[in-house]
Amino acid sequence: MRTRSDHGHELIPRPEKTPEALRAALAVIAPDRLEEMQAEKDEAFAKAVEWQSVTPVQSWVLIWAREIEIARRPDLSTRYADAKSNLEHEDSTTAQEALRELSAVLDEALKAVRA
């Protein structure tokens, strides 16, 4: 298991899991994704109203906390980018390994934000 000391430099501290904190963090580390975040937030809130449930909003918060965790940690963002670039590799073994690595990065980031 990785600890804070062995994954190296973090671009920003981990934000709180609130819409405002997540938006502020994204504005620093990936401002080009703010529109995407807002569109998904609008969709989550619309579903919450339609379903009369906070579950879509809770899911949105976790998804974006995970995305920000990856973006704020160069170790994870590098692994994520490398894995994504090999998902459609002509060698099926390489593509399968890329899928496993992508899943591992997503899991690691989610565990970090849930801790």
C-alpha positions in Angstrom: 0.0 0.0 0.0 1.3 3.5 -0.9 1.6 6.1 1.8 1.6 9.9 1.4 5.4 9.9 1.6 6.0 7.5 -1.3 3.8 9.0 -4.0 5.8 12.2 -4.1 4.9 15.7 -4.9 1.3 16.8 -4.9 0.3 19.8 -6.9 -2.3 21.0 -4.4 -3.7 19.6 -1.1 -6.6 17.2 -1.3 -9.7 19.3 -1.3 -12.8 18.7 0.8 -15.6 16.8 -0.8 -17.9 19.7 -1.4 -18.9 21.1 -4.8 -17.2 24.5 -4.0 -13.9 22.9 -2.9 -13.8 20.5 -5.8 -14.5 23.3 -8.3 -11.8 25.5 -6.8 -9.3 22.6 -6.9 -10.2 21.8 -10.5 -9.8 25.5 -11.5 -6.2 25.3 -10.3 -5.1 21.9 -11.7 -7.3 21.4 -14.8 -9.3 24.5 -15.6 -10.0 23.2 -19.1 -12.3 20.6 -17.4 -14.5 23.1 -15.6 -17.3 23.1 -18.2 -17.3 19.3 -18.1 -17.6 19.3 -14.4 -20.4 21.9 -14.4 -22.4 19.9 -17.1 -22.1 16.7 -15.0 -23.1 18.6 -11.9 -26.2 20.0 -13.6 -27.1 16.5 -14.8 -26.5 15.1 -11.2 -28.7 17.7 -9.6 -31.5 17.2 -12.3 -31.4 13.4 -11.6 -31.5 14.1 -7.9 -34.7 16.1 -8.3 -36.2 13.6 -10.7 -35.3 10.6 -8.5 -36.0 12.4 -5.2 -32.6 11.1 -4.0 -29.3 12.6 -3.2 -27.5 9.6 -4.6 -26.7 11.2 -8.0 -25.1 14.2 -6.2 -23.1 12.0 -3.9 -21.9 10.0 -6.9 -20.9 13.3 -8.7 -18.9 14.4 -5.7 -17.0 11.0 -5.5 -16.3 10.9 -9.2 -14.9 14.4 -9.2 -13.0 13.9 -6.0 -11.4 10.9 -7.7 -10.6 12.8 -10.9 -9.0 15.6 -8.9 -7.0 13.1 -6.9 -5.5 11.8 -10.1 -4.9 15.2 -11.5 -3.3 16.6 -8.3 -0.8 13.7 -8.0 1.8 13.5 -10.8 2.4 9.8 -10.0 -1.2 8.9 -10.6 -1.8 11.2 -13.5 1.3 9.8 -15.3 0.1 6.2 -14.7 -3.4 7.1 -15.8 -2.2 8.8 -19.1 0.1 5.9 -19.9 -2.6 3.3 -19.3 -5.2 5.3 -21.4 -2.7 5.6 -24.3 -2.4 1.8 -24.4 -6.1 0.8 -24.1 -6.4 0.2 -27.8 -2.9 -1.2 -28.4 -2.6 -3.6 -31.3 -1.1 -6.2 -28.9 -4.0 -7.5 -26.8 -1.7 -8.3 -23.8 -0.6 -4.7 -23.7 -4.2 -3.5 -24.0 -5.3 -5.8 -21.2 -2.4 -4.7 -18.9 -3.4 -1.1 -19.7 -7.0 -1.8 -18.6 -5.7 -3.4 -15.4 -3.5 -0.5 -14.7 -6.2 2.0 -15.4 -8.5 0.2 -13.0 -5.7 0.2 -10.4 -5.2 3.9 -10.7 -8.9 4.6 -10.4 -9.2 2.3 -7.4 -6.2 3.9 -5.7 -7.6 7.4 -6.2 -11.0 6.5 -4.9 -9.6 4.8 -1.8 -7.5 7.9 -1.1 -10.5 10.3 -1.3 -12.7 8.0 0.8 -10.1 7.7 3.6 
